[in-house]
Amino acid sequence: RWQPAWEEKFADAKISRDEALKCWKDAEAKAAISEELYEKLHGTNRSGAAEALDFSAIVNEKRGQHLPGTREWVFEAVLRWRTDPDSAKLFWLVGGGGTGKSVAAAELLARLLDKQNAAAWHFCKHTEPARSAPAVLLRSLAGMLSATVQGFEDALKKSASVETDKVDELFEALLAKPLRGVEAPRGADDALVLIIDALDELPRDALKPVLSLLANELKTLPPWIKIVATSRDEAQIKVALSGYTPSELRVDEARNRQDVRAYLTVLAKEHVELEVTMESLRHEVEAKFPGLKNLDTFADLEDPLRRSKGAYDEAVRGVAGIHELEKYKERRLDLIQDETDFDKLYADASLAQTILVDALKTLPGDVSDPGVKGRGSAERKLADKYTDKNGVPHPEKFRDLSRATVLSGSATDLLKVLTELDGGSLGLEIAQLKNKFASPTPLGYRDMNLNISVRLDDGRKHLAEVQLNLKSVADAKHIAHEQYEVIRLALPKMCEGTSVGAGALEKYIAGRLRSSALDSAVTSLERKAGGLMLYARLIAEQLASTTGKIDFA
């Protein structure tokens, strides 16, 4: 509500009333807790039976750190659990520090509130121990339930005056008994959710009794109430909750790395210089190989690099629809095969190859079928690239055993191929898409590199690799290859008189020149983030404080 006293303050700031109200409405639309619900929880007319703590500031802060499109796997899993009448009473979201559990919890709360599926919530903070004492926590949850569950307030008044220090008795009086005393507002297949975030940040003397409640007392709640709890993977919490068999979903698994990469990709596009120049390439090489600093031999790379870029630039110059290709949205995921046995996976690749090529031949363009990757080559790649430090092979990481290329005569035809593949009607589905038309390699090369999910005859899926390109770009490859050879032959001269081996330099240069600037930038940022969303956000703050685009090396 507009306050008269605000008029002068906004006038001093040269902000009109209409502008201020618009900002207010925009902020309210983004807020997790509506003004109406906030008034019920914290307004002057709130219930006196129990007082709900105000977590709106931390919820809005954490929601502001959520990147749209990430954590969807968490939200989908919670939705399935919430609407399954036979699922566990507790959904436990566990992960290491800095993996973004509280951000996920805040965004989850907002989504539940939007559909009126949230019952109550509590965000624990180790810096505010008094707000997470068991009695305070339970009374706050009861205060929220008074606003979200019809009839709860009246039921609560009959038992809220109980005087006891026993947490289980408080739980029964403040939550369980009043909830059982109201008419069920919904069924077990549409449960209301109560969220408790960061169990590990509870005060030491509060953690044990709260864990005891979660482990032993949830069965006393009605079937239309369920609880989501988040925590670190700590021994005391694991022991307490292991007997309950909670639904456990780890935030710090492969899908978390996908989300971190998506976040860093947005940062790279916004803050990192993605146009590779001779100067920036030199800076990258010198950062990797300090022994090559202050050498004049980098000039030997400039002319062939310029010629290669020029050939590819000419290949797309004036092509109708090229800007639509450059704008096509990427999908960058950390994909793995469903099959983990190499022999079975290799057999699946042969089946997928036939299905893939037959389907692609129904689309515009020339299809190139190189066949399944040779078994010997695949076994070497498995040993060299997909075997971990303990000697355990991971064939599920293969995504290119089955592969094909489609060359289009026009950008329009290439876009038609993408549209058909996106539709999924061919038994093929785009699982990942890297768009080098948007971010060419330093040599100037562009294409669309796709991982396609191929549906096999028995319903299982196999990941294949498909490269989409324009014929004009493919025709320019021979010029670029000639220029790359000039660069490769110049590298030993650069290493003369230094401690840098020509082989090591060539390996680095080859990888750098064949990777898009965006890929290289994101990979560099990933190393700094170490898989943690917390570190990714710290990187974001660092990048935001800089002026202009920066070199990622």
C-alpha positions in Angstrom: 0.0 0.0 0.0 1.3 3.5 -0.9 2.3 5.6 2.1 2.0 9.4 1.9 5.4 9.7 3.5 7.0 8.1 0.5 6.1 10.9 -1.9 8.9 13.2 -0.8 11.5 10.4 -0.8 10.7 9.3 -4.3 10.5 12.9 -5.5 14.0 13.5 -4.2 15.2 10.4 -6.2 13.3 11.7 -9.3 11.2 8.6 -9.4 7.5 9.0 -10.2 4.7 7.3 -8.3 3.8 5.3 -11.4 7.4 4.1 -11.8 7.7 3.2 -8.2 4.5 1.2 -8.2 5.5 -0.6 -11.4 8.8 -1.6 -9.7 6.9 -2.7 -6.7 4.6 -4.9 -8.8 7.5 -6.4 -10.7 9.2 -7.2 -7.5 6.1 -8.7 -6.0 5.6 -10.9 -9.1 9.1 -12.3 -8.6 8.7 -12.7 -4.8 8.0 -16.2 -3.6 5.5 -15.1 -0.9 2.5 -13.1 -2.1 1.4 -9.9 -0.2 -1.8 -11.6 0.8 0.0 -14.6 2.3 2.6 -12.4 3.9 -0.1 -10.4 5.6 -1.6 -13.6 7.0 1.7 -14.8 8.3 3.2 -11.6 9.6 0.5 -8.8 9.5 -1.2 -7.2 12.5 -4.2 -9.5 12.3 -2.2 -12.7 12.4 -3.1 -15.5 14.8 -1.8 -15.2 18.3 -1.7 -19.0 18.8 1.8 -19.2 17.2 4.1 -16.8 15.5 5.6 -17.6 12.1 9.2 -16.5 11.5 9.8 -14.3 8.5 12.1 -16.0 5.9 11.0 -13.8 2.9 14.4 -12.1 2.8 16.5 -15.3 2.6 14.0 -16.9 0.2 14.1 -13.9 -2.2 17.9 -13.7 -1.9 18.4 -17.4 -2.8 15.8 -17.3 -5.6 17.7 -14.4 -7.1 20.7 -16.8 -7.4 18.7 -19.5 -9.3 19.4 -19.7 -13.0 16.2 -20.5 -15.0 16.4 -24.0 -16.6 18.7 -25.5 -13.9 17.7 -27.8 -11.1 14.7 -29.0 -13.1 15.6 -32.6 -12.3 15.2 -31.8 -8.6 11.8 -30.2 -9.1 10.5 -32.9 -11.3 11.6 -35.6 -8.7 9.8 -33.7 -5.9 6.7 -33.4 -8.0 6.6 -37.1 -8.7 7.2 -37.8 -5.0 4.5 -35.3 -3.8 1.8 -36.8 -5.9 2.7 -40.5 -5.2 0.5 -41.7 -2.4 2.9 -44.6 -1.8 6.1 -42.5 -1.6 8.1 -41.9 1.6 6.9 -39.3 4.0 10.3 -37.5 3.8 12.2 -36.3 0.7 15.8 -35.8 1.6 17.9 -33.6 -0.6 21.5 -34.1 0.3 24.7 -32.6 -1.1 28.1 -31.1 -0.2 28.6 -27.5 0.9 28.2 -25.0 -1.9 26.2 -27.2 -4.2 23.2 -25.0 -4.1 20.8 -26.8 -1.8 19.3 -23.7 -0.3 18.9 -22.1 -3.8 17.0 -25.2 -4.9 14.9 -25.2 -1.7 13.9 -21.5 -2.2 13.0 -22.0 -5.8 11.1 -25.2 -4.9 9.2 -23.2 -2.2 8.2 -20.6 -4.8 6.9 -23.1 -7.2 4.9 -24.9 -4.5 3.5 -21.6 -3.2 2.5 -20.7 -6.8 0.3 -23.8 -7.0 -0.8 -23.5 -3.3 1.0 -26.7 -2.4 3.3 -25.4 0.3 2.2 -25.8 3.9 5.2 -24.3 5.9 8.9 -23.7 5.6 12.0 -23.1 7.8 15.5 -22.0 6.6 18.1 -22.8 9.2 21.2 -20.6 9.5 24.1 -21.4 11.8 24.5 -17.6 12.5 21.0 -17.4 13.9 20.8 -20.4 16.4 17.9 -18.9 18.4 15.6 -19.0 15.4 16.2 -22.7 15.0 15.7 -23.9 18.6 13.2 -26.9 18.4 10.4 -25.1 20.2 10.9 -21.9 18.1 11.0 -23.9 14.9 7.9 -25.9 15.7 5.9 -22.8 16.8 6.9 -21.1 13.6 5.8 -24.0 11.4 2.5 -24.0 13.4 2.1 -20.3 12.7 2.5 -20.9 9.0 0.1 -23.8 9.0 -2.5 -21.5 10.6 -2.4 -19.4 7.4 -2.2 -22.2 4.9 -4.5 -25.0 6.3 -8.1 -24.2 6.9 -9.2 -25.1 10.4 -5.7 -25.5 11.7 -5.7 -22.3 13.8 -8.8 -23.4 15.8 -7.4 -26.9 16.3 -4.1 -25.4 17.4 -5.7 -23.2 20.1 -6.9 -26.3 21.9 -3.4 -27.7 22.4 -0.8 -24.8 21.9 -0.8 -23.9 25.5 0.9 -27.2 26.5 4.0 -26.6 28.7 6.7 -29.1 28.1 10.4 -29.2 27.2 10.1 -32.5 25.4 10.3 -32.0 21.7 8.2 -35.0 20.7 5.4 -33.7 23.0 5.7 -30.2 21.4 5.6 -31.8 17.9 2.4 -33.7 18.8 0.7 -30.6 20.4 1.8 -28.0 17.8 1.7 -29.9 14.6 0.5 -33.6 14.6 -2.6 -33.3 16.7 -4.0 -30.1 15.1 -3.3 -31.5 11.6 -5.2 -34.7 12.5 -8.0 -32.5 13.9 -8.8 -30.7 10.6 -10.8 -32.0 7.8 -8.5 -33.3 5.1 -8.2 -30.5 2.4 -6.8 -32.9 -0.2 -5.7 -36.5 -0.8 -2.4 -38.3 -0.4 -1.9 -38.0 -4.2 -1.9 -34.1 -3.9 0.1 -33.6 -0.7 0.9 -30.3 1.0 4.7 -29.9 1.5 6.6 -28.6 4.5 10.2 -27.6 3.8 13.1 -27.5 6.3 16.3 -26.3 4.7 19.9 -26.9 6.0 19.4 -29.4 8.8 23.2 -29.4 9.2 23.0 -25.7 10.3 20.8 -26.4 13.3 22.5 -25.6 16.6 24.2 -28.7 18.1 21.7 -29.1 20.9 18.8 -28.8 18.5 20.0 -31.2 15.7 19.5 -34.5 17.6 15.9 -33.8 18.7 14.8 -32.5 15.3 16.4 -35.5 13.6 14.6 -37.8 16.1 11.3 -36.1 15.0 12.0 -36.7 11.3 13.0 -40.3 11.9 10.3 -41.3 14.3 7.3 -39.0 14.5 6.4 -38.3 10.8 4.1 -41.3 10.8 1.8 -39.4 13.1 1.1 -36.8 10.5 -1.9 -37.2 8.1 -1.2 -38.7 4.7 -1.8 -35.3 2.9 1.3 -33.7 4.6 4.9 -34.5 3.5 8.3 -33.0 4.3 11.3 -32.0 2.2 14.5 -31.6 4.1 17.9 -30.6 2.8 21.3 -31.1 4.4 24.9 -31.9 3.9 26.0 -35.5 3.8 26.9 -35.7 7.5 27.3 -38.9 9.5 24.9 -37.9 12.3 22.2 -37.0 9.9 22.7 -40.1 7.8 22.5 -42.4 10.8 19.3 -40.7 12.1 17.5 -40.8 8.7 18.8 -44.1 7.4 16.2 -46.0 9.4 13.4 -44.1 7.7 14.5 -44.9 4.2 14.0 -41.3 2.9 13.9 -40.4 -0.8 17.5 -39.4 -1.3 18.5 -37.3 -4.3 22.1 -36.1 -4.4 22.7 -32.5 -5.5 26.4 -33.2 -6.1 26.0 -35.7 -8.9 26.4 -35.4 -12.7 23.2 -33.4 -13.1 24.6 -30.8 -10.7 27.6 -30.4 -12.9 25.3 -29.9 -15.8 23.6 -27.0 -13.9 27.0 -25.5 -12.9 28.1 -25.6 -16.6 24.8 -24.0 -17.7 25.4 -21.2 -15.2 29.0 -20.7 -16.3 28.0 -20.7 -20.0 25.7 -17.7 -19.3 28.5 -16.0 -17.5 31.0 -16.6 -20.3 28.6 -15.3 -22.9 28.0 -12.1 -20.9 31.5 -11.4 -19.5 34.2 -13.2 -21.4 35.8 -12.1 -24.7 34.8 -14.8 -27.1 36.5 -13.3 -30.2 39.9 -15.0 -30.5 42.7 -12.7 -31.7 46.3 -13.4 -32.2 47.0 -11.4 -29.1 44.5 -13.3 -26.9 45.8 -16.7 -28.3 49.3 -15.6 -27.4 48.2 -14.7 -23.9 46.5 -18.1 -23.5 49.6 -20.0 -24.7 52.0 -17.9 -22.4 49.7 -18.6 -19.5 49.9 -22.3 -20.2 53.6 -22.3 -21.1 55.4 -19.5 -19.3 58.7 -20.5 -21.0 57.3 -19.1 -24.3 56.8 -15.5 -23.0 58.2 -12.6 -24.9 59.0 -14.6 -28.1 58.5 -13.1 -31.6 57.8 -16.4 -33.2 54.0 -16.1 -32.5 53.9 -13.9 -35.6 54.4 -17.1 -37.7 50.9 -18.2 -36.7 49.1 -15.0 -37.5 48.9 -15.2 -41.3 47.7 -18.9 -41.5 45.2 -18.2 -38.7 43.9 -15.1 -40.6 43.7 -17.1 -43.9 41.7 -19.9 -42.3 39.2 -17.6 -40.7 38.9 -15.7 -43.9 38.0 -18.9 -45.8 35.3 -19.9 -43.4 33.9 -16.3 -43.1 33.6 -16.2 -46.9 31.8 -19.6 -46.8 28.9 -18.1 -44.8 29.0 -14.5 -46.1 25.6 -13.5 -47.6 24.0 -16.9 -46.9 20.3 -16.3 -46.4 19.2 -17.3 -42.9 22.7 -17.6 -41.4 21.7 -15.3 -38.6 18.9 -17.7 -37.6 21.5 -20.4 -37.3 23.7 -18.2 -35.2 20.7 -17.6 -32.8 19.7 -21.2 -32.5 19.5 -22.1 -28.8 22.2 -24.5 -27.4 21.6 -27.4 -25.1 24.7 -28.3 -23.2 24.4 -31.3 -20.9 26.6 -33.9 -19.2 25.1 -36.9 -21.0 25.8 -40.6 -20.5 24.5 -43.8 -22.0 21.9 -45.9 -20.2 24.0 -49.0 -21.0 27.2 -49.5 -18.9 28.5 -52.7 -20.4 30.9 -52.0 -23.3 30.1 -55.1 -25.4 26.3 -54.5 -25.1 26.8 -50.8 -25.8 28.8 -51.5 -28.9 26.1 -53.9 -30.2 23.5 -51.2 -29.5 25.6 -48.8 -31.6 25.2 -51.0 -34.7 21.5 -51.1 -34.3 21.3 -47.3 -33.6 23.5 -46.6 -36.7 20.9 -48.2 -39.1 18.0 -46.4 -37.4 19.8 -43.1 -37.3 21.0 -43.1 -41.0 17.6 -44.3 -42.3 15.8 -41.5 -40.4 18.2 -38.8 -41.5 17.8 -39.8 -45.2 14.2 -38.7 -45.0 15.3 -35.1 -44.3 16.7 -32.4 -46.6 20.5 -32.7 -47.3 23.3 -35.1 -48.1 23.8 -37.8 -45.4 27.3 -39.2 -44.8 27.4 -42.6 -43.1 30.9 -43.4 -41.8 29.6 -46.5 -39.9 30.1 -47.4 -36.3 33.4 -46.3 -34.8 35.9 -49.1 -35.2 36.1 -51.5 -32.2 39.8 -51.1 -31.8 39.6 -47.3 -31.9 36.7 -47.4 -29.4 38.7 -49.7 -27.0 41.7 -47.4 -27.1 39.4 -44.4 -26.4 37.8 -46.3 -23.5 41.3 -47.0 -22.0 42.8 -43.5 -22.6 39.8 -41.2 -22.0 37.0 -43.1 -20.2 38.8 -45.1 -17.5 39.1 -43.4 -14.1 42.1 -43.2 -11.9 41.2 -46.4 -10.1 41.3 -48.3 -13.4 37.5 -48.6 -13.7 36.3 -48.2 -17.3 33.1 -46.1 -18.0 31.8 -47.0 -21.4 28.6 -45.1 -20.6 30.5 -41.9 -21.4 30.7 -42.7 -25.1 28.4 -40.6 -27.3 30.0 -41.1 -30.7 30.0 -44.8 -31.4 27.1 -44.3 -33.8 27.5 -41.1 -35.9 26.5 -39.4 -39.1 26.9 -36.1 -40.9 24.2 -34.1 -42.8 25.3 -31.4 -45.3 22.7 -28.8 -46.3 22.8 -26.6 -49.4 21.2 -23.7 -47.5 20.6 -22.4 -44.0 16.9 -22.9 -44.5 17.3 -26.6 -45.2 19.6 -27.0 -42.1 17.0 -25.3 -40.0 14.3 -27.7 -41.4 16.5 -30.6 -40.3 16.8 -29.1 -36.7 13.0 -28.6 -36.6 12.3 -32.2 -37.6 14.7 -33.6 -35.1 13.3 -31.3 -32.4 9.8 -32.7 -33.1 10.9 -36.3 -32.2 8.6 -37.9 -34.8 11.5 -39.8 -36.4 12.4 -41.8 -33.4 15.2 -39.4 -32.8 15.5 -36.6 -30.2 18.0 -33.9 -29.7 19.7 -34.5 -26.3 22.5 -31.9 -26.7 23.3 -29.2 -29.2 26.5 -27.2 -29.5 26.2 -24.3 -31.9 29.5 -23.3 -33.4 27.7 -20.9 -35.8 27.2 -18.8 -32.7 30.8 -19.3 -31.4 33.2 -20.4 -34.2 36.6 -21.9 -33.4 39.7 -19.7 -33.6 40.3 -21.1 -37.1 36.8 -19.9 -38.1 35.1 -23.3 -38.3 31.4 -23.6 -37.6 28.8 -26.4 -37.4 26.0 -27.8 -35.3 27.2 -30.7 -33.2 24.3 -32.8 -31.9 24.0 -35.7 -29.6 20.9 -37.6 -30.7 18.9 -40.0 -28.5 18.0 -42.9 -30.9 15.1 -45.0 -29.9 15.9 -48.7 -30.4 13.3 -51.3 -31.5 12.9 -52.5 -27.9 12.3 -49.0 -26.5 15.7 -48.4 -25.1 17.7 -45.4 -26.1 21.3 -45.0 -27.5 23.2 -41.7 -27.8 24.7 -41.0 -31.2 26.6 -38.0 -32.6 25.3 -36.0 -35.6 27.1 -33.1 -37.3 25.0 -30.7 -39.3 26.7 -28.2 -41.6 26.4 -26.1 -44.7 28.1 -27.5 -47.9 29.9 -24.1 -48.3 31.6 -24.5 -44.9 32.5 -28.1 -45.7 34.0 -27.0 -49.0 36.2 -24.5 -47.2 37.7 -27.2 -45.0 40.6 -28.0 -47.3 41.8 -24.4 -47.2 41.7 -24.3 -43.4 43.5 -27.7 -43.2 46.3 -26.3 -45.3 46.6 -23.3 -43.0 46.5 -25.5 -39.9 49.5 -27.5 -41.3 51.4 -24.3 -41.7 50.7 -23.5 -38.0 51.6 -27.1 -36.9 55.0 -27.0 -38.8 55.8 -23.6 -37.1 55.4 -24.9 -33.6 58.8 -26.7 -33.2 60.6 -23.4 -34.1 58.6 -21.6 -31.3 60.0 -24.2 -28.8 63.7 -23.9 -29.8 65.8 -22.7 -26.9 63.0 -23.2 -24.4 62.0 -26.0 -22.0 58.7 -26.5 -23.8 58.3 -29.6 -25.8 56.9 -29.2 -29.3 54.6 -32.2 -28.8 53.0 -30.7 -25.7 52.6 -27.3 -27.4 51.1 -28.9 -30.5 48.6 -30.9 -28.4 47.5 -27.7 -26.6 47.3 -25.6 -29.8 45.4 -28.3 -31.7 42.8 -28.6 -28.9 42.5 -24.8 -28.6 42.1 -24.1 -32.4 39.5 -26.8 -32.8 37.4 -25.8 -29.8 35.0 -22.9 -29.9 35.9 -19.9 -27.9 32.8 -20.5 -25.8 33.7 -24.1 -25.0 37.3 -23.1 -24.0 36.0 -20.3 -21.8 33.4 -22.5 -20.0 36.0 -25.3 -19.5 38.4 -22.8 -18.0 35.7 -21.5 -15.6 34.6 -25.0 -14.8 38.1 -25.8 -13.5 37.9 -22.7 -11.2 34.4 -23.6 -10.0 35.3 -27.2 -9.1 31.7 -28.4 -9.6 30.3 -26.1 -6.9 27.5 -23.7 -7.5 28.8 -21.5 -4.7 32.1 -21.0 -6.4 30.3 -20.4 -9.7 28.4 -17.5 -8.0 31.6 -16.2 -6.6 33.1 -16.2 -10.1 29.9 -14.4 -11.2 30.5 -11.7 -8.6 34.1 -11.3 -9.7 33.2 -11.0 -13.4 30.4 -8.5 -12.6 33.0 -6.3 -10.9 35.2 -6.0 -14.0 34.8 -3.5 -16.8 34.2 -4.8 -20.3 35.0 -8.2 -21.6 37.8 -10.2 -20.0 40.3 -12.8 -21.2 39.5 -16.1 -19.5 43.0 -17.6 -19.7 
